[in-house]
Each structure stands twice: as C-alpha cells, then as structure tokens.
Amino acid sequence: MARQNSSHIAFVAFGSNLGRRRSTVERALRALAKEPGVTLRRVSRLYETEPVGGPAGQNAFLNGVVELGVTLAPRALLSRLQRIETRFGRRRRSEPLWGPRTLDLDLLAFDARRERFRDLVLPHPRYHERRFVLRPFCDLAPRFRHPGLKTENRLLMRRLPRSGQRVTMVGTWKDTRFSPSRKRKPTARPSSS
C-alpha cells in the first residue's frame, strides 16, 4: 500500500457498546493519533444511541466522528483502523452482523472520493441513512457534500425520518482529560452547527 505525499482529509465514525465505552474510545483515538501519517484534527461531541438491527438486548452505543489529516492511501488507513479495532477486542469474523462490539471504526469519507475496492467503498455506502453517524458528522462538517449524492450533510440530516433512531448528546471532549492530539491542549472542541 503506497504512501501518498499530499495531505488528505478523512472522516471516521467511532462507536462502542461493550465495557467502558468512553475509556475505550479515548484510548483508541489516542492510538490512532500515534499512527504514522495520521493527525487527529477535530472530534465531534459524544452521542448515545440505541443499537440499529442486530441481536436484541444490546447496550446503547457511544458514537461520534473524528476528522483526520492523513498522508496515507484510503486502504492503508482502513488497515490501520481495523488493526486498532482488533487491539481493542473486536473480532470481525466471529461477531454477529450489527452486534455488540468493544470498538467500531468506519471510514466514512476520504476527501470527496468515490471509489470501490474489494474491502472498502467510499463514501461509506450507508452513512447518509444513519442518524447516529450524520449527527456527529454534522458537528464537524455540516457542509461536507456527500460525493455520490452531491448533497450537504446538514441537508441529508434534515431528510431523515423524525420518528427514527434516538441520538442523545452526552458529552464533549472538553469535559474529559482526553486531548485529540498530543501537541494540543484539550481545547479541541467540535464546531457548533
């Protein structure tokens, strides 16, 4: 997987509904920030969401989105995300579809690319249908245009059915000791929209 010299912007959704969710997410984002070729730029507010699909009786998820600056190719970034998931206990081969997990990291968008690989589709094929992804994505990039639909995130959010999934803001990075980048103080707050 070749490295690219130019810097790119990537958005990654994160979620956890097993164990100490917030601690897991904080440690995973710290691990991501240490990866060569990856810079954490901004992190959305934190949202608690009821599970969509999967086995009954699951715990609520803690969800959010992180904006990255990367010098990696999309599939190289995906590989790093999956390696971090594994480090935090995710077992893709043995878990049920939409089942509980210690950590889920999904590459939502990479610049404004539309690409299809064997193991990756850009943009994520369902992000525009999921309130638990769009709400935190709108914290960071409400005017980001979905590369396939050519529609801004804020408009996609408005189109979702009001009777859909409940997404509740439960915190920000300001009320935790987490700092998205070792070079910055914990002042990296999501932009409000």
C-alpha positions as CSV (number, residue, x, y, z in Angstrom):
1,M,0.0,0.0,0.0
2,A,1.7,3.1,-1.2
3,R,2.0,6.2,0.9
4,Q,0.9,9.4,-0.7
5,N,2.8,12.7,-0.3
6,S,-0.1,15.1,-0.2
7,S,-2.3,15.5,2.8
8,H,-5.9,14.3,2.7
9,I,-8.9,14.8,4.9
10,A,-10.7,11.7,6.2
11,F,-13.8,11.3,8.4
12,V,-14.1,8.2,10.6
13,A,-17.1,7.2,12.7
14,F,-16.4,5.5,16.0
15,G,-18.7,3.5,18.3
16,S,-18.6,1.3,21.3
17,N,-21.3,-0.5,23.3
18,L,-19.3,-3.0,25.4
19,G,-17.2,-2.4,28.5
20,R,-16.0,1.1,29.5
21,R,-17.2,2.7,26.3
22,R,-15.8,6.2,26.8
23,S,-12.4,5.0,28.0
24,T,-12.2,2.6,25.1
25,V,-13.0,5.3,22.6
26,E,-10.5,7.7,24.2
27,R,-7.7,5.1,24.2
28,A,-8.5,4.1,20.6
29,L,-8.3,7.7,19.4
30,R,-5.0,8.2,21.2
31,A,-3.7,5.1,19.4
32,L,-4.9,6.4,16.1
33,A,-3.2,9.7,16.7
34,K,0.1,7.8,17.2
35,E,-0.1,6.2,13.8
36,P,2.4,7.4,11.3
37,G,0.7,9.5,8.6
38,V,-2.3,10.3,10.7
39,T,-3.2,13.6,12.5
40,L,-6.4,14.0,14.6
41,R,-7.8,17.4,13.7
42,R,-11.2,17.5,15.4
43,V,-13.6,15.2,17.3
44,S,-17.3,15.6,17.4
45,R,-19.4,15.7,20.5
46,L,-20.3,12.3,22.0
47,Y,-23.7,10.7,21.4
48,E,-25.5,7.8,23.0
49,T,-27.6,5.9,20.5
50,E,-29.8,2.8,20.6
51,P,-28.5,-0.1,18.5
52,V,-29.8,-0.5,14.9
53,G,-30.5,-4.0,14.0
54,G,-28.6,-6.9,15.4
55,P,-29.4,-9.1,18.4
56,A,-31.9,-7.9,20.9
57,G,-30.9,-6.7,24.4
58,Q,-27.7,-4.8,23.3
59,N,-26.4,-1.9,25.4
60,A,-26.6,1.6,23.9
61,F,-23.7,2.8,21.8
62,L,-21.4,5.7,22.4
63,N,-20.9,7.3,19.0
64,G,-19.0,10.1,17.3
65,V,-16.9,11.2,14.3
66,V,-13.3,12.2,14.1
67,E,-11.7,14.3,11.4
68,L,-8.2,13.2,10.3
69,G,-5.5,14.7,8.3
70,V,-3.7,11.8,6.5
71,T,-0.9,11.1,4.2
72,L,-2.0,7.5,3.6
73,A,-4.0,5.9,0.8
74,P,-7.6,5.0,1.7
75,R,-6.9,1.3,2.0
76,A,-3.8,1.9,4.2
77,L,-6.0,4.0,6.5
78,L,-8.6,1.3,6.6
79,S,-6.0,-1.3,7.5
80,R,-4.8,0.9,10.4
81,L,-8.4,1.4,11.7
82,Q,-9.0,-2.4,11.6
83,R,-5.7,-3.1,13.4
84,I,-6.8,-0.7,16.2
85,E,-10.2,-2.3,16.4
86,T,-8.5,-5.7,16.9
87,R,-6.2,-4.3,19.5
88,F,-9.3,-3.2,21.5
89,G,-11.0,-6.6,21.3
90,R,-13.0,-6.5,18.1
91,R,-13.4,-9.9,16.4
92,R,-14.9,-9.3,13.0
93,R,-15.1,-13.0,11.9
94,S,-17.0,-14.2,15.0
95,E,-19.3,-11.3,15.8
96,P,-22.9,-11.1,14.6
97,L,-23.8,-8.5,12.0
98,W,-24.7,-5.2,13.8
99,G,-23.9,-6.9,17.1
100,P,-22.3,-5.6,20.2
101,R,-18.7,-4.6,20.0
102,T,-15.9,-3.0,22.0
103,L,-14.9,-0.7,19.2
104,D,-16.2,0.1,15.7
105,L,-14.2,2.4,13.4
106,D,-15.8,3.1,10.0
107,L,-14.1,5.2,7.2
108,L,-16.9,7.5,6.1
109,A,-15.3,9.7,3.6
110,F,-11.8,10.4,2.2
111,D,-11.6,13.8,0.6
112,A,-14.5,13.8,-1.9
113,R,-13.6,10.5,-3.5
114,R,-15.9,7.9,-4.9
115,E,-14.1,4.6,-5.0
116,R,-14.9,1.0,-4.7
117,F,-12.4,-1.6,-3.6
118,R,-12.8,-5.2,-2.6
119,D,-12.8,-4.3,1.1
120,L,-13.8,-0.6,1.0
121,V,-16.4,1.6,-0.5
122,L,-16.0,5.4,-0.5
123,P,-18.0,7.2,0.7
124,H,-19.4,4.7,3.2
125,P,-22.5,3.3,1.5
126,R,-25.0,3.9,4.3
127,Y,-23.7,6.9,6.2
128,H,-26.3,9.2,4.8
129,E,-29.1,6.9,6.2
130,R,-27.8,6.8,9.8
131,R,-28.7,9.4,12.3
132,F,-26.0,8.1,14.7
133,V,-23.4,8.9,12.0
134,L,-24.8,12.1,10.5
135,R,-25.5,13.9,13.7
136,P,-21.8,13.8,14.9
137,F,-20.6,14.2,11.2
138,C,-22.6,17.5,11.1
139,D,-20.8,18.7,14.3
140,L,-17.6,18.7,12.2
141,A,-18.7,19.2,8.6
142,P,-22.3,20.2,8.1
143,R,-21.5,21.5,4.6
144,F,-19.5,18.4,3.5
145,R,-21.1,17.2,0.3
146,H,-21.7,13.5,0.0
147,P,-19.6,12.6,-3.0
148,G,-22.2,10.4,-4.6
149,L,-25.4,12.2,-3.7
150,K,-23.9,15.7,-4.1
151,T,-25.9,16.9,-1.1
152,E,-24.5,18.5,2.1
153,N,-24.6,16.6,5.4
154,R,-26.9,19.1,7.0
155,L,-29.5,18.6,4.3
156,L,-29.1,14.8,4.5
157,M,-29.7,15.1,8.2
158,R,-32.9,17.0,7.7
159,R,-34.2,14.4,5.3
160,L,-34.0,11.6,7.8
161,P,-37.4,10.5,9.3
162,R,-38.2,12.3,12.6
163,S,-39.5,9.0,14.0
164,G,-36.2,7.3,13.5
165,Q,-33.4,6.4,15.9
166,R,-32.9,8.5,19.1
167,V,-29.5,10.1,19.3
168,T,-28.7,12.0,22.5
169,M,-25.7,14.2,23.1
170,V,-24.0,13.0,26.2
171,G,-20.7,14.9,26.3
172,T,-17.8,16.7,24.7
173,W,-14.1,16.2,24.8
174,K,-14.0,19.4,26.9
175,D,-15.4,17.5,30.0
176,T,-12.7,14.8,29.8
177,R,-9.0,14.6,30.1
178,F,-8.7,13.4,26.5
179,S,-6.8,15.5,24.1
180,P,-7.2,14.6,20.4
181,S,-3.5,15.5,19.7
182,R,-0.5,15.2,22.0
183,K,0.6,18.6,20.5
184,R,-2.6,20.4,21.6
185,K,-4.2,21.1,24.9
186,P,-7.8,19.7,25.5
187,T,-9.2,22.7,23.7
188,A,-10.1,20.9,20.5
189,R,-13.8,21.3,20.6
190,P,-16.2,20.5,17.8
191,S,-17.6,23.4,15.8
192,S,-21.2,24.0,16.7
193,S,-23.8,23.9,13.9
